[in-house]
Amino acid sequence: MPDDMSGFSKRSKLESEDFYYSEEGFLVFTEKYHLKRGYCCKSGCKHCPFGFNKNTGNVSKERT
């Protein structure tokens, strides 16, 4: 039985173009990262390529 049951070990490593650190020190995912992930998490991400609107709860763009 694997030690890590969280699924962390199955995730791919982040590349430098996948994120940056904000002035406040937060990790911010880029549009490229979101597109590689392939779905909208509906958290209102700053660089969401899927067009999620946190106020309405709707996704305005379809993934192509």
OpenMM code with the backbone's topology and positions (N, CA, C; nanometers):
from openmm import Vec3, app, unit

residues = "MET PRO ASP ASP MET SER GLY PHE SER LYS ARG SER LYS LEU GLU SER GLU ASP PHE TYR TYR SER GLU GLU GLY PHE LEU VAL PHE THR GLU LYS TYR HIS LEU LYS ARG GLY TYR CYS CYS LYS SER GLY CYS LYS HIS CYS PRO PHE GLY PHE ASN LYS ASN THR GLY ASN VAL SER LYS GLU ARG THR".split()
positions = [
    Vec3(0.0849, -0.1175, 0.0000),
    Vec3(0.0000, 0.0000, 0.0000),
    Vec3(0.0896, 0.1240, 0.0000),
    Vec3(0.0625, 0.2217, -0.0903),
    Vec3(0.1465, 0.3415, -0.0951),
    Vec3(0.1284, 0.4279, 0.0292),
    Vec3(0.2354, 0.4993, 0.0650),
    Vec3(0.2304, 0.5869, 0.1815),
    Vec3(0.1441, 0.7101, 0.1575),
    Vec3(0.1446, 0.7609, 0.0350),
    Vec3(0.0728, 0.8838, 0.0035),
    Vec3(-0.0647, 0.8506, -0.0542),
    Vec3(-0.1677, 0.8627, 0.0257),
    Vec3(-0.3039, 0.8300, -0.0185),
    Vec3(-0.3767, 0.9510, -0.0765),
    Vec3(-0.3130, 1.0692, -0.0775),
    Vec3(-0.3788, 1.1913, -0.1229),
    Vec3(-0.3826, 1.2054, -0.2739),
    Vec3(-0.3065, 1.1259, -0.3473),
    Vec3(-0.2989, 1.1402, -0.4914),
    Vec3(-0.1915, 1.2379, -0.5336),
    Vec3(-0.1219, 1.2975, -0.4387),
    Vec3(-0.0171, 1.3933, -0.4691),
    Vec3(0.0897, 1.3333, -0.5583),
    Vec3(0.1258, 1.2093, -0.5333),
    Vec3(0.2332, 1.1472, -0.6100),
    Vec3(0.1945, 1.1266, -0.7561),
    Vec3(0.0654, 1.1285, -0.7890),
    Vec3(0.0196, 1.1092, -0.9261),
    Vec3(0.0185, 1.2401, -1.0046),
    Vec3(0.0286, 1.3529, -0.9371),
    Vec3(0.0254, 1.4823, -1.0041),
    Vec3(0.1586, 1.5098, -1.0712),
    Vec3(0.1505, 1.5758, -1.1858),
    Vec3(0.2742, 1.6100, -1.2550),
    Vec3(0.3382, 1.7320, -1.1894),
    Vec3(0.4666, 1.7455, -1.2078),
    Vec3(0.5402, 1.8581, -1.1515),
    Vec3(0.4991, 1.9866, -1.2218),
    Vec3(0.4961, 2.0958, -1.1473),
    Vec3(0.4652, 2.2256, -1.2056),
    Vec3(0.5856, 2.2764, -1.2834),
    Vec3(0.5591, 2.3332, -1.3993),
    Vec3(0.6639, 2.3946, -1.4791),
    Vec3(0.6640, 2.5442, -1.4504),
    Vec3(0.7718, 2.6120, -1.4843),
    Vec3(0.7851, 2.7542, -1.4516),
    Vec3(0.6771, 2.8406, -1.5166),
    Vec3(0.6257, 2.8008, -1.6338),
    Vec3(0.5207, 2.8812, -1.6984),
    Vec3(0.3809, 2.8494, -1.6452),
    Vec3(0.3696, 2.7568, -1.5512),
    Vec3(0.2402, 2.7195, -1.4948),
    Vec3(0.1947, 2.8114, -1.3826),
    Vec3(0.2867, 2.8867, -1.3242),
    Vec3(0.2512, 2.9693, -1.2094),
    Vec3(0.3514, 3.0822, -1.1892),
    Vec3(0.3131, 3.1765, -1.1038),
    Vec3(0.4049, 3.2795, -1.0561),
    Vec3(0.3617, 3.3157, -0.9154),
    Vec3(0.4458, 3.3872, -0.8450),
    Vec3(0.4133, 3.4309, -0.7099),
    Vec3(0.3699, 3.5766, -0.7131),
    Vec3(0.2592, 3.6072, -0.6484),
    Vec3(0.2114, 3.7450, -0.6410),
    Vec3(0.2988, 3.8245, -0.5448),
    Vec3(0.2796, 3.9551, -0.5419),
    Vec3(0.3548, 4.0407, -0.4497),
    Vec3(0.3306, 4.0019, -0.3050),
    Vec3(0.2126, 3.9456, -0.2779),
    Vec3(0.1780, 3.9034, -0.1424),
    Vec3(0.2356, 3.7659, -0.1082),
    Vec3(0.2938, 3.6984, -0.2076),
    Vec3(0.3542, 3.5681, -0.1847),
    Vec3(0.2642, 3.4503, -0.2172),
    Vec3(0.1476, 3.4762, -0.2786),
    Vec3(0.0566, 3.3685, -0.3161),
    Vec3(0.0997, 3.3045, -0.4476),
    Vec3(0.0759, 3.1759, -0.4610),
    Vec3(0.1000, 3.1038, -0.5849),
    Vec3(-0.0199, 3.1299, -0.6756),
    Vec3(0.0053, 3.1827, -0.7966),
    Vec3(-0.1018, 3.2154, -0.8910),
    Vec3(-0.0830, 3.1308, -1.0155),
    Vec3(-0.1831, 3.0504, -1.0491),
    Vec3(-0.1752, 2.9655, -1.1675),
    Vec3(-0.2063, 3.0467, -1.2925),
    Vec3(-0.1333, 3.0183, -1.3993),
    Vec3(-0.1510, 3.0897, -1.5255),
    Vec3(-0.2597, 3.0236, -1.6100),
    Vec3(-0.2987, 3.0937, -1.7167),
    Vec3(-0.3977, 3.0394, -1.8093),
    Vec3(-0.3471, 2.9090, -1.8706),
    Vec3(-0.2173, 2.9031, -1.8997),
    Vec3(-0.1579, 2.7822, -1.9575),
    Vec3(-0.1764, 2.6624, -1.8646),
    Vec3(-0.1575, 2.6832, -1.7341),
    Vec3(-0.1769, 2.5745, -1.6384),
    Vec3(-0.3219, 2.5273, -1.6389),
    Vec3(-0.4149, 2.6217, -1.6363),
    Vec3(-0.5577, 2.5847, -1.6344),
    Vec3(-0.5957, 2.5065, -1.7599),
    Vec3(-0.5432, 2.5466, -1.8737),
    Vec3(-0.5726, 2.4745, -1.9975),
    Vec3(-0.5146, 2.3337, -1.9945),
    Vec3(-0.3940, 2.3183, -1.9388),
    Vec3(-0.3346, 2.1842, -1.9267),
    Vec3(-0.4173, 2.0967, -1.8331),
    Vec3(-0.4722, 2.1571, -1.7269),
    Vec3(-0.5540, 2.0811, -1.6331),
    Vec3(-0.6810, 2.0332, -1.7015),
    Vec3(-0.7405, 2.1195, -1.7840),
    Vec3(-0.8502, 2.0765, -1.8696),
    Vec3(-0.9917, 2.0969, -1.8191),
    Vec3(-1.0098, 2.1550, -1.7028),
    Vec3(-1.1453, 2.1797, -1.6538),
    Vec3(-1.1452, 2.3011, -1.5613),
    Vec3(-1.2625, 2.3568, -1.5401),
    Vec3(-1.2779, 2.4725, -1.4528),
    Vec3(-1.3101, 2.4244, -1.3111),
    Vec3(-1.2357, 2.4756, -1.2142),
    Vec3(-1.2574, 2.4358, -1.0744),
    Vec3(-1.3639, 2.5224, -1.0071),
    Vec3(-1.4093, 2.6261, -1.0775),
    Vec3(-1.5144, 2.7172, -1.0304),
    Vec3(-1.4777, 2.7864, -0.8991),
    Vec3(-1.3495, 2.8259, -0.8888),
    Vec3(-1.3021, 2.8992, -0.7718),
    Vec3(-1.2832, 3.0472, -0.8012),
    Vec3(-1.3083, 3.0894, -0.9245),
    Vec3(-1.2908, 3.2290, -0.9610),
    Vec3(-1.1445, 3.2664, -0.9802),
    Vec3(-1.0678, 3.1769, -1.0374),
    Vec3(-0.9239, 3.1994, -1.0572),
    Vec3(-0.8988, 3.3227, -1.1433),
    Vec3(-0.7919, 3.3922, -1.1127),
    Vec3(-0.7549, 3.5157, -1.1819),
    Vec3(-0.7364, 3.4948, -1.3318),
    Vec3(-0.6781, 3.3850, -1.3740),
    Vec3(-0.6474, 3.3603, -1.5149),
    Vec3(-0.7326, 3.2488, -1.5741),
    Vec3(-0.8565, 3.2374, -1.5303),
    Vec3(-0.9443, 3.1298, -1.5771),
    Vec3(-0.9750, 3.1451, -1.7264),
    Vec3(-0.9349, 3.0475, -1.8088),
    Vec3(-0.9632, 3.0541, -1.9523),
    Vec3(-1.1042, 3.0062, -1.9864),
    Vec3(-1.1771, 2.9584, -1.8875),
    Vec3(-1.3092, 2.9021, -1.9118),
    Vec3(-1.4206, 3.0038, -1.8903),
    Vec3(-1.3864, 3.1234, -1.8421),
    Vec3(-1.4837, 3.2303, -1.8280),
    Vec3(-1.5774, 3.2145, -1.7098),
    Vec3(-1.5328, 3.1520, -1.6029),
    Vec3(-1.6193, 3.1350, -1.4861),
    Vec3(-1.6454, 3.2695, -1.4192),
    Vec3(-1.7724, 3.2960, -1.3904),
    Vec3(-1.8130, 3.4173, -1.3212),
    Vec3(-1.8565, 3.3790, -1.1804),
    Vec3(-1.7817, 3.4245, -1.0814),
    Vec3(-1.8093, 3.3879, -0.9424),
    Vec3(-1.9448, 3.4412, -0.8943),
    Vec3(-1.9884, 3.5546, -0.9501),
    Vec3(-2.1162, 3.6144, -0.9082),
    Vec3(-2.2363, 3.5349, -0.9570),
    Vec3(-2.2284, 3.4819, -1.0789),
    Vec3(-2.3426, 3.4086, -1.1347),
    Vec3(-2.3263, 3.2577, -1.1212),
    Vec3(-2.2021, 3.2103, -1.1070),
    Vec3(-2.1769, 3.0669, -1.0995),
    Vec3(-2.1790, 2.9989, -1.2339),
    Vec3(-2.1703, 3.0781, -1.3417),
    Vec3(-2.1751, 3.0228, -1.4768),
    Vec3(-2.0395, 3.0261, -1.5442),
    Vec3(-2.0166, 2.9283, -1.6309),
    Vec3(-1.8984, 2.9242, -1.7161),
    Vec3(-1.9428, 2.9740, -1.8533),
    Vec3(-1.8783, 3.0807, -1.9025),
    Vec3(-1.9240, 3.1414, -2.0277),
    Vec3(-1.8538, 3.0903, -2.1518),
    Vec3(-1.7418, 3.0199, -2.1358),
    Vec3(-1.6697, 2.9688, -2.2516),
    Vec3(-1.6655, 2.8164, -2.2458),
    Vec3(-1.6799, 2.7577, -2.3611),
    Vec3(-1.6677, 2.6117, -2.3718),
    Vec3(-1.5241, 2.5780, -2.4054),
    Vec3(-1.4766, 2.4678, -2.3553),
    Vec3(-1.3411, 2.4212, -2.3870),
    Vec3(-1.3396, 2.3698, -2.5291),
    Vec3(-1.2385, 2.4115, -2.6058),
    Vec3(-1.2300, 2.3675, -2.7455),
    Vec3(-1.1245, 2.2635, -2.7625),
] * unit.nanometer
topology = app.Topology()
chain = topology.addChain("A")
for resn in residues:
    res = topology.addResidue(resn, chain)
    for name in ("N", "CA", "C"):
        topology.addAtom(name, app.Element.getBySymbol(name[0]), res)
